[in-house]
Amino acid sequence: MVPMKRRALFAAALTLPVVLGPRKPWAAGTGLPDLSHLQIVDGATVPEFRFTTPDGTVRTLADYAGQGVVLNLWATWCVPCVAEMPALDALARLVTNDGIAVLTLSSDRGGAAPVERFYREKGIQTLPILLDPKGDAARALGARGIPTTLLIDRAGKEHGRLEGAADWASADSVELIRRMAGPGHQPSGKSFRGSNA
């Protein structure tokens, strides 16, 4: 996880301790951690904040009412963020028919151009380009750094939060997301332990 005040010039140097930091369980074959460090949250209502599309259209979470949401805060200069984007793209394809939206809010200050370039270079095809260059979402959500990802149910309540990168497209992750953000969610109050934990 990269502190929100750090920017592109220092991104690689500042994310190195995160990459080399305490060992987390790794999902088989992806090079990304599993969700064993997901914090379970018992239904706190997610505060409102605004973000935009590349054409300047203002959006809020209310635009996704009735859907589950996987909300990811990221930036193109953040090494762990970049590492997990293909998994988030794959997740979006896997859960679209479940009524779950995967929203990735970029904090890049250069607008849509760096995100569009990144999506092209990395073959990201499913994720929408959403922008939060002033960090409104991070402030509203109390995020300590990026990447930070929230699992939000159809009623707009947060049920899980993960600080750091993860393999969001693993079978265990997809099953958990469907349970937590999909219809009929029942909070367990327990932390998730993936099959590799």
C-alpha positions as YAML, in Angstrom:
chain: A
units: angstrom
residues:
- id: 1
  name: MET
  ca: [0.00, 0.00, 0.00]
- id: 2
  name: VAL
  ca: [1.33, 3.44, -0.93]
- id: 3
  name: PRO
  ca: [0.52, 6.44, 1.28]
- id: 4
  name: MET
  ca: [-1.78, 8.84, -0.57]
- id: 5
  name: LYS
  ca: [0.65, 11.78, -0.28]
- id: 6
  name: ARG
  ca: [3.36, 10.02, -2.29]
- id: 7
  name: ARG
  ca: [3.48, 10.63, -6.03]
- id: 8
  name: ALA
  ca: [5.00, 9.25, -9.22]
- id: 9
  name: LEU
  ca: [8.59, 10.42, -8.72]
- id: 10
  name: PHE
  ca: [8.98, 8.34, -5.58]
- id: 11
  name: ALA
  ca: [6.48, 5.58, -6.35]
- id: 12
  name: ALA
  ca: [8.91, 2.78, -7.08]
- id: 13
  name: ALA
  ca: [11.14, 3.54, -4.10]
- id: 14
  name: LEU
  ca: [8.23, 3.95, -1.72]
- id: 15
  name: THR
  ca: [6.39, 0.81, -2.77]
- id: 16
  name: LEU
  ca: [9.45, -1.43, -2.47]
- id: 17
  name: PRO
  ca: [9.02, -1.88, 1.30]
- id: 18
  name: VAL
  ca: [5.41, -2.87, 0.68]
- id: 19
  name: VAL
  ca: [6.41, -5.46, -1.88]
- id: 20
  name: LEU
  ca: [9.21, -6.79, 0.32]
- id: 21
  name: GLY
  ca: [7.39, -6.24, 3.63]
- id: 22
  name: PRO
  ca: [5.74, -8.85, 5.85]
- id: 23
  name: ARG
  ca: [4.92, -12.04, 4.01]
- id: 24
  name: LYS
  ca: [1.29, -12.55, 3.07]
- id: 25
  name: PRO
  ca: [-0.16, -15.78, 1.72]
- id: 26
  name: TRP
  ca: [0.12, -15.80, -2.07]
- id: 27
  name: ALA
  ca: [-2.49, -17.08, -4.47]
- id: 28
  name: ALA
  ca: [-1.17, -19.94, -6.55]
- id: 29
  name: GLY
  ca: [0.50, -18.86, -9.79]
- id: 30
  name: THR
  ca: [-0.49, -15.17, -9.79]
- id: 31
  name: GLY
  ca: [2.28, -13.50, -7.83]
- id: 32
  name: LEU
  ca: [-0.44, -11.65, -5.89]
- id: 33
  name: PRO
  ca: [-1.56, -12.20, -2.27]
- id: 34
  name: ASP
  ca: [-4.87, -13.91, -1.57]
- id: 35
  name: LEU
  ca: [-7.61, -12.21, 0.48]
- id: 36
  name: SER
  ca: [-6.54, -13.55, 3.86]
- id: 37
  name: HIS
  ca: [-5.89, -9.99, 5.09]
- id: 38
  name: LEU
  ca: [-9.36, -8.74, 4.16]
- id: 39
  name: GLN
  ca: [-10.89, -6.82, 7.07]
- id: 40
  name: ILE
  ca: [-14.52, -7.75, 7.66]
- id: 41
  name: VAL
  ca: [-16.76, -4.74, 8.34]
- id: 42
  name: ASP
  ca: [-20.30, -5.30, 9.62]
- id: 43
  name: GLY
  ca: [-22.38, -3.13, 7.35]
- id: 44
  name: ALA
  ca: [-21.17, 0.44, 7.82]
- id: 45
  name: THR
  ca: [-22.96, 2.77, 5.40]
- id: 46
  name: VAL
  ca: [-20.51, 4.07, 2.80]
- id: 47
  name: PRO
  ca: [-20.40, 7.90, 2.78]
- id: 48
  name: GLU
  ca: [-21.18, 9.80, -0.42]
- id: 49
  name: PHE
  ca: [-18.38, 11.19, -2.56]
- id: 50
  name: ARG
  ca: [-18.02, 12.20, -6.19]
- id: 51
  name: PHE
  ca: [-15.88, 10.94, -9.03]
- id: 52
  name: THR
  ca: [-15.97, 11.55, -12.79]
- id: 53
  name: THR
  ca: [-15.89, 9.82, -16.14]
- id: 54
  name: PRO
  ca: [-13.38, 10.96, -18.80]
- id: 55
  name: ASP
  ca: [-15.99, 13.29, -20.33]
- id: 56
  name: GLY
  ca: [-16.47, 15.05, -16.97]
- id: 57
  name: THR
  ca: [-19.77, 13.42, -16.00]
- id: 58
  name: VAL
  ca: [-20.04, 13.40, -12.21]
- id: 59
  name: ARG
  ca: [-20.91, 10.07, -10.62]
- id: 60
  name: THR
  ca: [-21.60, 8.86, -7.08]
- id: 61
  name: LEU
  ca: [-22.20, 5.43, -5.61]
- id: 62
  name: ALA
  ca: [-25.93, 6.23, -5.79]
- id: 63
  name: ASP
  ca: [-25.59, 5.71, -9.57]
- id: 64
  name: TYR
  ca: [-24.93, 2.02, -8.77]
- id: 65
  name: ALA
  ca: [-27.85, 1.57, -6.34]
- id: 66
  name: GLY
  ca: [-29.14, -1.98, -6.32]
- id: 67
  name: GLN
  ca: [-25.79, -3.41, -7.41]
- id: 68
  name: GLY
  ca: [-22.98, -4.81, -5.35]
- id: 69
  name: VAL
  ca: [-19.77, -2.81, -5.78]
- id: 70
  name: VAL
  ca: [-16.10, -3.68, -5.59]
- id: 71
  name: LEU
  ca: [-14.55, -0.21, -5.18]
- id: 72
  name: ASN
  ca: [-10.81, 0.08, -5.79]
- id: 73
  name: LEU
  ca: [-8.69, 3.20, -5.21]
- id: 74
  name: TRP
  ca: [-5.55, 3.18, -7.36]
- id: 75
  name: ALA
  ca: [-3.14, 5.16, -9.59]
- id: 76
  name: THR
  ca: [-0.96, 4.34, -12.59]
- id: 77
  name: TRP
  ca: [2.20, 5.35, -10.65]
- id: 78
  name: CYS
  ca: [1.47, 2.90, -7.80]
- id: 79
  name: VAL
  ca: [3.38, -0.37, -8.30]
- id: 80
  name: PRO
  ca: [1.06, -2.66, -6.25]
- id: 81
  name: CYS
  ca: [-1.99, -1.01, -7.87]
- id: 82
  name: VAL
  ca: [-0.66, -1.73, -11.35]
- id: 83
  name: ALA
  ca: [0.07, -5.35, -10.37]
- id: 84
  name: GLU
  ca: [-3.54, -6.07, -9.40]
- id: 85
  name: MET
  ca: [-5.34, -4.30, -12.26]
- id: 86
  name: PRO
  ca: [-5.44, -7.35, -14.60]
- id: 87
  name: ALA
  ca: [-7.04, -9.37, -11.76]
- id: 88
  name: LEU
  ca: [-9.64, -6.62, -11.20]
- id: 89
  name: ASP
  ca: [-10.33, -6.57, -14.95]
- id: 90
  name: ALA
  ca: [-10.85, -10.35, -14.91]
- id: 91
  name: LEU
  ca: [-13.07, -10.02, -11.81]
- id: 92
  name: ALA
  ca: [-15.27, -7.48, -13.60]
- id: 93
  name: ARG
  ca: [-15.87, -10.00, -16.40]
- id: 94
  name: LEU
  ca: [-16.64, -12.79, -13.90]
- id: 95
  name: VAL
  ca: [-19.20, -10.91, -11.76]
- id: 96
  name: THR
  ca: [-20.97, -8.69, -14.30]
- id: 97
  name: ASN
  ca: [-23.87, -11.15, -14.59]
- id: 98
  name: ASP
  ca: [-24.18, -11.20, -10.78]
- id: 99
  name: GLY
  ca: [-25.14, -7.52, -10.64]
- id: 100
  name: ILE
  ca: [-21.76, -6.53, -9.17]
- id: 101
  name: ALA
  ca: [-19.90, -3.51, -10.56]
- id: 102
  name: VAL
  ca: [-16.12, -3.28, -10.29]
- id: 103
  name: LEU
  ca: [-15.21, 0.41, -10.03]
- id: 104
  name: THR
  ca: [-11.57, 1.50, -10.11]
- id: 105
  name: LEU
  ca: [-11.12, 5.17, -9.17]
- id: 106
  name: SER
  ca: [-7.82, 6.59, -10.40]
- id: 107
  name: SER
  ca: [-6.15, 9.30, -8.36]
- id: 108
  name: ASP
  ca: [-3.87, 10.26, -11.28]
- id: 109
  name: ARG
  ca: [-3.71, 14.03, -11.59]
- id: 110
  name: GLY
  ca: [-3.22, 13.94, -15.37]
- id: 111
  name: GLY
  ca: [-6.88, 13.19, -16.02]
- id: 112
  name: ALA
  ca: [-8.01, 10.33, -18.22]
- id: 113
  name: ALA
  ca: [-4.96, 10.29, -20.55]
- id: 114
  name: PRO
  ca: [-2.57, 8.27, -18.31]
- id: 115
  name: VAL
  ca: [-5.35, 5.83, -17.40]
- id: 116
  name: GLU
  ca: [-6.39, 5.36, -21.03]
- id: 117
  name: ARG
  ca: [-2.75, 4.77, -22.00]
- id: 118
  name: PHE
  ca: [-2.31, 2.28, -19.14]
- id: 119
  name: TYR
  ca: [-5.50, 0.39, -20.11]
- id: 120
  name: ARG
  ca: [-4.31, 0.15, -23.74]
- id: 121
  name: GLU
  ca: [-0.80, -1.02, -22.80]
- id: 122
  name: LYS
  ca: [-2.03, -3.61, -20.29]
- id: 123
  name: GLY
  ca: [-5.04, -4.84, -22.26]
- id: 124
  name: ILE
  ca: [-7.57, -3.73, -19.63]
- id: 125
  name: GLN
  ca: [-10.91, -4.05, -21.44]
- id: 126
  name: THR
  ca: [-13.72, -4.43, -18.91]
- id: 127
  name: LEU
  ca: [-13.05, -1.79, -16.24]
- id: 128
  name: PRO
  ca: [-14.56, 1.67, -16.72]
- id: 129
  name: ILE
  ca: [-12.25, 4.68, -16.57]
- id: 130
  name: LEU
  ca: [-13.24, 6.61, -13.44]
- id: 131
  name: LEU
  ca: [-11.30, 9.55, -12.04]
- id: 132
  name: ASP
  ca: [-10.78, 10.92, -8.55]
- id: 133
  name: PRO
  ca: [-7.73, 13.20, -8.98]
- id: 134
  name: LYS
  ca: [-8.35, 15.18, -5.78]
- id: 135
  name: GLY
  ca: [-8.70, 12.05, -3.63]
- id: 136
  name: ASP
  ca: [-12.29, 12.80, -2.54]
- id: 137
  name: ALA
  ca: [-13.10, 9.09, -2.28]
- id: 138
  name: ALA
  ca: [-9.98, 8.30, -0.26]
- id: 139
  name: ARG
  ca: [-10.76, 11.09, 2.21]
- id: 140
  name: ALA
  ca: [-14.45, 10.17, 2.52]
- id: 141
  name: LEU
  ca: [-13.61, 6.49, 3.03]
- id: 142
  name: GLY
  ca: [-10.71, 7.07, 5.42]
- id: 143
  name: ALA
  ca: [-8.29, 5.21, 3.15]
- id: 144
  name: ARG
  ca: [-4.74, 5.25, 4.48]
- id: 145
  name: GLY
  ca: [-3.14, 4.59, 1.09]
- id: 146
  name: ILE
  ca: [-3.53, 2.83, -2.22]
- id: 147
  name: PRO
  ca: [-4.48, 0.35, -3.36]
- id: 148
  name: THR
  ca: [-7.48, 0.11, -1.07]
- id: 149
  name: THR
  ca: [-10.49, -1.96, -2.07]
- id: 150
  name: LEU
  ca: [-13.96, -2.05, -0.48]
- id: 151
  name: LEU
  ca: [-16.68, -4.67, -0.87]
- id: 152
  name: ILE
  ca: [-20.05, -2.91, -0.81]
- id: 153
  name: ASP
  ca: [-23.43, -4.65, -0.82]
- id: 154
  name: ARG
  ca: [-26.54, -3.69, -2.78]
- id: 155
  name: ALA
  ca: [-27.78, -1.50, 0.07]
- id: 156
  name: GLY
  ca: [-24.59, 0.63, 0.00]
- id: 157
  name: LYS
  ca: [-23.04, -0.91, 3.10]
- id: 158
  name: GLU
  ca: [-19.38, -1.84, 3.38]
- id: 159
  name: HIS
  ca: [-18.68, -5.45, 4.35]
- id: 160
  name: GLY
  ca: [-14.98, -5.80, 3.59]
- id: 161
  name: ARG
  ca: [-11.84, -3.71, 3.08]
- id: 162
  name: LEU
  ca: [-8.38, -4.65, 1.90]
- id: 163
  name: GLU
  ca: [-5.35, -2.39, 1.96]
- id: 164
  name: GLY
  ca: [-2.82, -3.60, -0.58]
- id: 165
  name: ALA
  ca: [-2.90, -5.65, -3.77]
- id: 166
  name: ALA
  ca: [-4.65, -9.01, -4.11]
- id: 167
  name: ASP
  ca: [-5.64, -11.67, -6.61]
- id: 168
  name: TRP
  ca: [-9.24, -10.54, -7.04]
- id: 169
  name: ALA
  ca: [-9.98, -13.06, -9.80]
- id: 170
  name: SER
  ca: [-9.10, -16.28, -7.94]
- id: 171
  name: ALA
  ca: [-11.96, -18.74, -7.39]
- id: 172
  name: ASP
  ca: [-11.91, -18.07, -3.62]
- id: 173
  name: SER
  ca: [-11.98, -14.29, -4.17]
- id: 174
  name: VAL
  ca: [-14.86, -14.41, -6.64]
- id: 175
  name: GLU
  ca: [-16.88, -16.66, -4.32]
- id: 176
  name: LEU
  ca: [-16.30, -14.30, -1.39]
- id: 177
  name: ILE
  ca: [-17.21, -11.23, -3.43]
- id: 178
  name: ARG
  ca: [-20.42, -12.85, -4.64]
- id: 179
  name: ARG
  ca: [-21.34, -13.66, -1.02]
- id: 180
  name: MET
  ca: [-20.48, -10.23, 0.37]
- id: 181
  name: ALA
  ca: [-21.61, -7.93, -2.43]
- id: 182
  name: GLY
  ca: [-24.29, -10.05, -4.02]
- id: 183
  name: PRO
  ca: [-27.92, -10.63, -3.08]
- id: 184
  name: GLY
  ca: [-28.76, -12.03, 0.33]
- id: 185
  name: HIS
  ca: [-25.47, -11.11, 2.02]
- id: 186
  name: GLN
  ca: [-25.16, -12.39, 5.57]
- id: 187
  name: PRO
  ca: [-22.17, -10.85, 7.42]
- id: 188
  name: SER
  ca: [-20.22, -13.54, 9.25]
- id: 189
  name: GLY
  ca: [-18.15, -11.31, 11.54]
- id: 190
  name: LYS
  ca: [-15.20, -13.57, 10.79]
- id: 191
  name: SER
  ca: [-12.19, -12.86, 8.69]
- id: 192
  name: PHE
  ca: [-11.80, -14.62, 5.37]
- id: 193
  name: ARG
  ca: [-9.15, -17.28, 4.99]
- id: 194
  name: GLY
  ca: [-8.51, -18.35, 1.43]
- id: 195
  name: SER
  ca: [-7.53, -21.88, 0.50]
- id: 196
  name: ASN
  ca: [-3.86, -20.87, 0.53]
- id: 197
  name: ALA
  ca: [-3.94, -19.39, 4.04]
...
